Amino acid sequence: MIKIWIVGLLRAAWIAGTLPILIASLPFSKLTSFHGLLMGFAKRGKIMQASSSKFSVPQKFFSHFYVVAVIWTTLLAVTTWYYAYKTAPMLSDSLLYPRVASHLTGDSRSFSMSRFHSTPFRDRYKIWQSVFLLLLMELQVLRRLYEALYVFQYSNAARMHILGYLTGLFFYTAAPLSLCCNWALDTSNFAVNQVLKFIVRGKDGMRDVEFDWSGFVTPLLKLGWCEWIGALVFVWGWIHQYRCHAILGSLREQKEESDEYLIPYGDWFEIVSSPHYLAEIVIYAGILIASGCADLTIWLLFLFVVANLVFVAAETHRWYLRKFEDYPSKRRAVIPFVY
Ligand SMILES: NC(=O)c1ccc[n+]([C@@H]2O[C@H](COP(=O)([O-])OP(=O)(O)OC[C@H]3O[C@@H](n4cnc5c(N)ncnc54)[C@H](OP(=O)(O)O)[C@@H]3O)[C@@H](O)[C@H]2O)c1
């Protein structure tokens, strides 16, 4: 029941975040003021005028998102991974039967009750898939934390709306959870149980607990082509986002007047104005593919990311065109050759 609530709430939150953006993006003049209102919350940095800095926080607070994201994603990844290792060995059902039989006939060496679960093979596979998705997420948030601290040179004047800030904190709590929400409750119960066991038994009592390291890694390597194609797409976006962020960070190093904005060149900047947003969309498309494209919660997370970033990218493109007369005319906002 609680599990249904967690999944339902996450889905409702992604829909509630996406729908207003989609409505505001419809080309009806009656929606202009609604579009302006929403953009007021979404604007940050260069596209946010100094006059609208009421209820705002410095844009360098972006680093808070990634501190939260790294702590939370690590916690979810570690507990889900341990839960998968203990309760969902990735053997096919046919491979499990001889183990069960040998257990029933008294050969307890080959079978540990704690490692066998009545979980169907499909669910065991899905649990390991969640571990895989959380590891991808971990790669993303670790790099973003590093960039927020060491690559971006946020200007002192750059700000974001307080609602944008709260949305960011919500996003980095809900996004990792969406990748493992089907098991989150079981995982947390299991983790609490393990901690209690540790407290009751003490350090000495846990000494005989064996770790089979290959049992942690082999199931991940046995995942299917969907996960690996998704990982490739993810890495493609990840590398380009890193390059584009490095280009943005280097623009400030070139200038004495450090709060100036310049036209960025290189990598995907040659084709779109916000290639770092495009790369973010590719990254989440990779996660979606790795999830097998069959989980509605992950679809809704992906749609939120696309709607949110395309919305801000359109405004960023308009800002570049207004600010620089010599702005490259072939560049689109965020979708190469299209938009
Ligand atoms: N998953 C999501 O829903 C989501 C949502 C939001 C952001 N993100 C990701 O977070 C990353 C950062 O986003 P952001 O909106 O903060 O990026 P941004 O507004 O483009 O700013 C990034 C940094 O680059 C600087 N900068 C930008 N354009 C510049 C220019 N023309 N000349 C000189 N410096 C420039 C900014 O300076 P200032 O300090 O002066 O602004 C800031 O320090 C992106 O990769 C994005 O995909 C993801």
The ligand as an ORCA input file, in Angstrom:
! r2SCAN-3c Opt
* xyz 0 1
  N      17.668     18.114    -14.970
  C      17.100     19.311    -14.938
  O      15.882     19.458    -14.938
  C      18.001     20.523    -14.898
  C      17.463     21.769    -14.547
  C      18.316     22.854    -14.500
  C      19.662     22.722    -14.840
  N      20.146     21.505    -15.165
  C      21.537     21.348    -15.602
  O      22.441     22.117    -14.840
  C      23.464     22.641    -15.695
  C      23.645     24.121    -15.410
  O      22.446     24.791    -15.776
  P      22.293     26.363    -15.642
  O      20.898     26.690    -16.054
  O      22.795     26.838    -14.316
  O      23.337     26.861    -16.776
  P      23.688     28.347    -17.232
  O      22.649     29.321    -16.784
  O      23.997     28.286    -18.676
  O      25.001     28.716    -16.379
  C      26.085     27.882    -16.215
  C      27.343     28.717    -15.898
  O      27.878     29.227    -17.114
  C      27.909     30.652    -17.100
  N      27.500     31.137    -18.411
  C      26.373     30.780    -19.104
  N      26.356     31.379    -20.294
  C      27.464     32.152    -20.362
  C      27.992     33.037    -21.344
  N      27.356     33.244    -22.510
  N      29.156     33.704    -21.085
  C      29.793     33.489    -19.905
  N      29.361     32.661    -18.931
  C      28.196     32.002    -19.163
  C      26.936     31.063    -16.036
  O      27.281     32.363    -15.575
  P      26.370     33.199    -14.511
  O      26.843     32.760    -13.182
  O      26.642     34.627    -14.771
  O      24.936     32.833    -14.808
  C      27.099     29.946    -15.021
  O      28.238     30.178    -14.237
  C      23.034     22.367    -17.134
  O      23.816     21.368    -17.724
  C      21.629     21.876    -17.019
  O      21.369     20.853    -17.959
  C      19.341     20.413    -15.208
*
